Amino acid sequence: MNLILILKNFLDEDLRLKAFPAKRKMKIYALLYFAEKFEKGREYSEKEVGALLNQWHTFSDPATIRREMYDYGFLDRSRDGRVYKMSENQPTFAQLGLSDE
């Protein structure tokens, strides 16, 4: 799946998201795009997650993206919220309500 092509209207020339999509389907594609930026198995502090996300969007709201990534099952976090990492079991297209495209 070519997320860059799917998100082309939301990306700037440096492939950073210019706006967080309002429609659910495009929002999920944006979250998939961000999920690709994380290293599997690596633990991140909240600050590191914010810094990584800030590299890939221009609207200065890493907290919203981080929360959405957690809510949709792309990121796990420790009970105290200090440590984040990619979920071992990333959500499937079916779980996200998308067809396998």
Phi, psi and omega in degrees: 000131181263094182294330178297317178294317179297320185264011188309325180284350181254355185254144174272186184293341177263012179065030174261141180291127182273332180208147178276120184302143178275325181285136187306312184299314180290326177299317179296319177299321178297318179295321174299319179300313179294321181301327179298341185276347182268147177271130178296138177084346181276140175265139181236142170282165177302321179297318179294321177299313179300317180295317179297313180296323179297334177290338188243013173210162185245001187259012170052051177219063181295334181296318179296315181296316179301314179297316179296320179296323177290312183299324181273357175091014178278328180239145169251158176219157178289163181305321182276358177077011182272335184236131178238150171203162178298139176298139177301318180251092178297144181299144179275166177301320180296317179297329180273357179080023179246150172282155180284097186262000000 
